[in-house]
Amino acid sequence: QAYPALLVIAGYNDSRVQYWEAAKWVARLRATRTDGNPLLLKTELGAGHGGMSGRYQGLRDVALEYAFILNILGLA
């Protein structure tokens, strides 16, 4: 099946969804998908279920998401 471009972000210290679950899902999608859209996995080594903490980390997370979207749209 064809999927849209995906940016998958996992937290290493997530107690609810372990990082390997995201890695297994991305590996399964890469093996079975029929499209050539980007499928990226980023594992935050210092993050838990709510993401990383820190004064500016929320801005960095949003910047990563915007950069991914702009790249997909061909604007960056």
C-alpha positions in Angstrom: 0.0 0.0 0.0 1.2 3.6 -0.6 1.8 5.8 2.4 2.4 9.5 2.6 5.7 10.9 3.7 6.2 10.0 7.4 8.5 11.4 10.1 8.3 9.0 13.0 9.8 10.2 16.3 10.4 7.8 19.3 11.6 8.5 22.8 14.3 6.2 24.2 13.0 6.6 27.7 9.3 6.3 26.9 7.7 4.0 29.5 4.5 3.6 27.5 5.7 2.9 23.9 9.2 1.5 23.8 11.5 2.9 21.1 11.9 -0.5 19.4 8.1 -0.6 18.6 8.5 2.5 16.4 11.6 1.0 14.9 9.8 -2.3 14.1 6.8 -0.4 12.6 9.1 1.7 10.4 11.0 -1.4 9.3 7.8 -3.2 8.4 6.5 -0.2 6.4 9.8 0.1 4.5 9.6 -3.6 3.6 6.0 -3.6 2.4 5.1 -0.1 1.1 4.7 0.5 -2.7 5.7 4.2 -2.9 8.9 6.1 -2.8 7.9 8.8 -0.2 10.3 9.6 2.6 10.0 7.5 5.7 12.2 8.8 8.5 12.7 7.5 12.0 14.3 9.7 14.7 14.9 8.3 18.2 15.4 11.0 20.9 17.8 9.4 23.3 16.9 11.8 26.2 13.1 11.8 25.6 10.2 10.1 27.3 6.5 9.8 26.3 6.0 13.6 26.4 9.1 14.4 24.4 12.3 16.0 25.6 12.3 18.6 28.3 14.2 21.8 28.3 13.7 25.5 27.7 14.0 25.5 23.9 13.5 21.8 23.1 9.8 22.4 22.2 10.9 24.9 19.6 13.5 22.5 18.2 10.8 19.8 17.9 8.5 22.1 16.0 11.4 23.3 13.8 12.2 19.7 12.8 8.5 19.1 11.9 8.3 22.3 9.9 11.6 21.5 8.1 10.3 18.0 7.2 7.0 19.5 5.8 8.7 22.2 3.9 11.1 19.7 2.4 8.3 17.4 1.3 6.5 20.4 -0.3 9.7 21.3 -2.1 10.0 24.7 -0.4 13.3 24.1 1.4 
